[in-house]
């Protein structure tokens, strides 16, 4: 049975950049990655396994295309636990 991915959040390049900055700042201050990040515009809670997956996808896209994507899609993952 194939599971269709649910889109949790779509980010522009600028929003994605700010999002990653929040993760990096938290990591610098606390010595670990945050369990989740809450978006400012609509208070969407994005769990660590979801944002790590998005970051990996963006890095892969950059390596394959020599440019940043116009938008970044964060997919909801089942069992998003702390």
C-alpha positions in Angstrom: 0.0 0.0 0.0 1.5 3.3 -1.1 1.1 6.3 1.3 0.4 9.6 -0.3 2.5 12.4 1.3 0.6 15.2 2.9 2.0 18.6 2.5 2.4 20.3 5.9 3.9 23.6 4.9 5.3 25.3 1.7 8.0 27.8 2.2 9.5 30.4 -0.2 13.3 30.7 -0.4 13.3 33.5 2.1 11.0 31.7 4.5 13.1 28.6 4.2 16.3 30.5 4.9 14.8 32.1 8.1 13.5 28.6 9.1 17.0 27.1 8.8 18.5 30.1 10.7 16.1 29.3 13.6 17.3 25.7 13.7 21.0 26.7 13.5 20.6 29.4 16.2 18.8 26.9 18.5 21.6 24.4 17.9 24.3 26.9 18.8 22.6 28.0 22.0 21.5 24.5 23.2 24.0 22.1 21.6 21.3 20.1 19.9 18.7 20.4 17.2 15.2 21.5 18.4 12.5 18.8 18.6 10.3 21.1 16.6 10.0 24.6 15.1 6.9 26.6 15.1 6.4 28.8 12.0 5.6 32.5 12.7 2.9 33.0 10.1 0.5 30.3 11.1 2.0 28.6 14.1 2.5 25.3 12.3 4.6 22.9 14.4 7.2 21.2 12.2 8.9 18.3 13.9 12.6 17.4 13.7 12.1 14.4 11.4 10.1 16.6 9.0 12.5 19.6 8.9 15.6 17.3 8.6 14.0 15.6 5.7 13.3 18.9 4.0 16.8 20.1 4.6 18.2 16.9 3.1 15.9 17.3 0.0 17.0 20.9 -0.5 20.7 20.0 -0.3 20.1 17.2 -2.8 18.3 19.6 -5.1 21.2 22.1 -4.9 23.8 19.5 -5.7 21.8 18.1 -8.7 20.7 21.5 -10.1 23.4 24.0 -9.0 20.7 26.3 -7.7 18.2 26.7 -4.8 14.6 25.6 -5.3 12.0 28.3 -5.7 9.9 26.8 -2.9 10.5 24.2 -0.3 7.8 21.7 0.6 7.7 20.2 4.1 5.8 16.9 4.2 3.9 15.6 7.2 5.4 12.4 8.4 3.5 9.8 10.3 4.6 9.2 13.8 6.0 12.7 14.2 7.1 12.3 17.8 9.3 14.2 20.2 
